[in-house]
């Protein structure tokens, strides 16, 4: 795949990457897998010491992560990990639904090559194995992200594929948070299989609908789970801004 989600790069060789890109990949992974938890603060010095590198590549990596929207700079006090909010999650899931549906349509219209189609068929069965207790949540999460990334890369639109992989990386962070709140939550086993069957048949409208339906279900479920968080339940409710009376 030209565009590979961060989760699929875990454990991959870093040969050829310069120190800045190595730092970027390592820190981004810690942000996505919640090792650096939302709302926590850190400094360039602490990360440089952790990874045993100079502060310059860490500083350059953090500049990229600020552009990614994963961290924010604190004046003279280091950095803070961007929190996960219901509004941002709603926006992210909505964007994912739009992009993934279009990519699925494009892949069905164009056709997926044999090896990729075979891999999609294997991945489409993973949630059945999860339901049977044969696999864990981590394997299921990895399979779901790989499944969607293969489809994104099969549609023939390089920019669309990159946009989807970027969204999947951000969504992984949200899904991991949701899993901590509701560890027993799981996707219906047949969702990926429904997408796969329509994709294999090159049913453009059917593939789009199956992917859209899956993304919308995840959207609803994730918002419901995050809304159960103690931090959300205990947050004060602010007075709404009153509309101006008509002139």
C-alpha positions in Angstrom: 0.0 0.0 0.0 1.4 3.5 -0.9 -0.3 4.9 2.2 0.0 2.8 5.3 -1.8 3.5 8.6 0.4 4.0 11.7 -0.8 0.9 13.4 0.5 -1.3 10.5 3.9 0.3 10.8 4.4 -0.8 14.4 7.5 -3.0 14.5 8.5 -2.2 10.9 12.1 -1.4 10.1 13.1 2.2 10.2 16.0 1.8 7.7 16.4 5.0 5.6 14.5 7.3 8.0 16.4 10.3 9.3 16.3 11.2 13.0 13.4 13.7 12.6 11.2 11.1 10.9 12.2 8.5 13.4 11.2 10.9 16.2 8.0 11.8 14.4 6.9 8.2 14.0 7.8 7.3 17.6 6.1 10.2 19.2 3.0 10.0 17.0 2.7 6.3 17.9 2.7 7.2 21.6 0.0 9.8 21.0 -2.2 7.4 19.0 -1.9 4.4 21.3 -2.5 6.7 24.3 0.9 6.1 25.9 1.0 9.9 25.9 -2.5 10.4 27.2 -4.9 13.2 26.1 -4.4 16.2 28.3 -1.0 15.2 29.5 2.0 17.6 29.2 5.6 16.9 28.3 8.7 18.7 27.2 11.2 18.4 24.3 13.8 17.5 26.9 11.8 14.6 28.4 11.2 13.1 25.0 14.8 13.6 23.8 16.0 11.8 27.0 13.5 9.0 26.5 14.5 8.3 22.9 18.2 9.1 23.5 18.4 11.7 20.7 19.1 15.4 20.5 16.3 18.0 21.0 16.5 19.2 17.4 14.8 16.3 15.7 12.3 16.1 18.6 11.5 19.8 18.1 11.0 19.3 14.3 8.8 16.3 14.9 6.7 18.2 17.4 6.2 21.0 14.8 4.7 18.4 12.5 2.6 17.0 15.2 1.2 20.4 16.0 0.2 20.7 12.3 -1.4 17.3 12.6 -3.5 18.6 15.5 -2.3 16.1 18.0 -0.3 18.4 20.3 -0.4 22.1 21.3 2.5 24.2 22.5 2.3 25.7 26.0 4.1 29.1 26.4 7.5 28.4 28.1 6.1 25.1 29.5 6.4 22.5 26.8 3.5 20.8 25.1 0.1 19.3 25.9 -1.6 16.4 24.1 -4.8 17.5 22.5 -7.8 16.2 24.3 -10.4 13.9 22.7 -13.7 15.8 22.6 -17.2 14.8 21.5 -17.3 17.6 18.9 -14.0 16.7 17.3 -14.9 13.0 17.4 -18.3 13.8 15.7 -16.5 15.8 13.0 -13.8 13.1 12.5 -16.3 10.3 12.2 -18.4 12.3 9.8 -15.4 13.0 7.6 -14.5 9.3 7.7 -18.0 8.3 6.5 -17.8 10.7 3.6 -14.3 9.7 2.5 -14.6 5.9 3.1 -17.8 5.7 1.1 -16.3 7.5 -1.9 -13.2 5.3 -1.7 -15.3 2.1 -1.5 -17.3 3.2 -4.6 -14.1 4.0 -6.5 -12.5 0.7 -5.6 -15.6 -1.2 -6.7 -15.8 0.7 -10.0 -12.1 0.2 -10.7 -11.8 -3.3 -9.4 -9.4 -4.6 -6.8 -6.4 -6.8 -7.8 -6.3 -10.5 -6.9 -3.8 -10.4 -4.0 -5.5 -7.4 -2.4 -8.9 -9.0 -2.8 -7.7 -12.2 -1.2 -6.3 -10.2 1.8 -9.6 -8.4 2.2 -11.5 -11.7 2.3 -9.2 -12.9 5.1 -9.6 -9.6 7.0 -13.4 -9.7 6.6 -13.6 -12.9 8.7 -11.6 -11.5 11.7 -14.6 -10.2 13.6 -16.2 -13.6 13.4 -13.1 -15.0 15.1 -13.4 -12.2 17.7 -17.0 -13.1 18.4 -15.9 -16.7 18.8 -13.2 -15.8 21.3 -10.4 -16.9 19.0 -8.9 -13.4 18.6 -8.5 -10.3 20.8 -9.6 -6.7 20.3 -6.1 -5.6 19.2 -6.1 -8.0 16.3 -9.7 -7.0 15.4 -8.7 -3.3 15.4 -5.7 -3.9 13.3 -7.8 -5.9 10.8 -10.4 -3.2 10.5 -7.9 -0.5 9.8 -6.0 -2.6 7.3 -9.2 -3.5 5.6 -10.2 0.1 5.1 -6.7 1.1 4.1 -6.5 -1.5 1.3 -9.8 -0.3 -0.1 -8.6 3.4 0.1 -5.5 2.5 -1.7 -7.4 0.5 -4.4 -9.6 3.4 -5.6 -7.0 5.0 -7.8 -7.1 8.4 -6.1 -3.8 9.0 -4.3 -5.0 12.1 -2.4 -8.2 10.4 -1.2 -6.2 7.4 0.0 -3.8 9.6 2.0 -6.7 11.6 3.5 -8.4 8.4 4.6 -5.2 7.0 6.2 -4.7 10.2 8.1 -8.3 10.0 9.4 -7.8 6.3 10.3 -4.7 7.3 12.4 -6.7 9.9 14.3 -9.6 7.6 14.6 -7.4 4.9 16.1 -6.7 7.2 19.1 -10.5 7.7 19.6 -11.3 4.0 19.3 -8.6 3.1 21.9 -10.1 5.6 24.3 -13.6 4.1 23.6 -12.3 0.6 24.2 -10.9 1.7 27.6 -14.4 3.0 28.6 -16.3 0.0 27.2 -13.9 -2.9 26.9 -16.7 -5.4 25.8 -17.9 -3.3 22.9 -17.4 -5.0 19.5 -18.4 -4.5 15.9 -21.1 -6.8 14.4 -19.2 -9.7 12.8 -20.8 -9.4 9.4 -20.0 -5.7 8.6 -16.7 -6.2 6.8 -18.0 -9.3 5.1 -20.9 -7.3 3.7 -18.5 -4.7 2.3 -16.2 -7.3 0.9 -19.0 -9.3 -0.9 -20.3 -6.2 -2.7 -16.8 -5.0 -3.5 -15.9 -8.4 -5.0 -19.1 -8.3 -7.1 -18.1 -4.7 -8.2 -21.4 -3.4 -7.1 -20.6 0.3 -6.8 -23.8 1.4 -5.1 -23.9 -1.6 -2.8 -20.3 -1.2 -1.8 -20.8 2.5 -1.0 -23.9 1.7 1.1 -22.3 -1.1 3.0 -19.2 1.0 3.9 -21.4 4.1 4.7 -23.6 2.0 6.9 -20.6 0.6 8.8 -19.0 4.0 9.3 -22.3 5.5 10.5 -22.7 2.7 13.0 -19.2 3.2 14.4 -19.9 7.0 14.5 -23.0 6.4 16.7 -21.5 3.8 18.9 -18.3 5.8 19.6 -20.2 9.0 20.6 -22.4 7.0 22.9 -19.5 5.4 24.6 -17.5 8.6 25.0 -20.6 10.3 26.4 -20.4 7.7 29.2 -17.0 8.9 30.3 -16.9 10.2 33.9 -15.2 13.4 32.7 -18.1 14.1 30.3 -20.7 13.3 33.0 -19.1 15.6 35.5 -18.5 18.5 33.2 -20.5 21.6 34.0 -23.3 22.5 31.6 -22.8 26.0 30.4 -25.6 28.5 29.7 -26.3 28.6 25.9 -25.8 31.9 24.2 -29.2 33.5 23.9 -30.2 34.5 20.4 -30.6 38.2 19.7 -34.2 39.3 19.7 -35.6 40.2 16.2 -35.0 43.9 15.3 
